[in-house]
């Protein structure tokens, strides 16, 4: 009986020693490893995470358009992106796919039903610079033959109202009523540009 108790004690002590060593190995390490381990002071706060959502990001090579599945990185002058306050970033091949998603995000991603957007970006039709879609002016272009952008039919974004007006003035079939703001985007516009993706 005594011998059995000693054997059990030895096993328990040995197991405890092994566990202690293993834990020490996980918690310890060289000074270099300690520097790489994030501490409470380097961990991003929710406020910092939210701030990152208000900035555009580089389009990953493997990202696919959330509406049509084309590769936005292949269209650097036309792609668009938005962020959802919940933390997601969504990429698009063009402003037309962006418009469709903006109008009805839940149709394309059920988790984004009724989502609030933190950031929205499109490329200026003339300069090809990435601009904030909330301050952009859009031309409701209806003639795909005038533009060589992806998907052939897209609202054309402009940073300045005067540029949008100058574009409209070039064509008899466009008028001032074809100049829109992001808040003017509705289901009619979304289905005009991407109707087949709502079927």
Buried (B, 14 or more C-beta within 10 A) or exposed (E): EEEEEEEEEEEEEEEEEEEEEEEEEEEEEEEEEEEEEEEEEEEEEEEEEBEBBEEBBEBEEEBBBBBBEBBBBEBEBBBBBBBBEEEBBBBBBBBBBBBBBBBBBEBBBEEBEEBEBBBBBBBBBBEEEBBBBEEBBBBBBBEEEEBEBBBBBBBBBBBBEEBBBEBBEEBEEBEEEBBBEBEEBEEEBBBBBBEEBBE
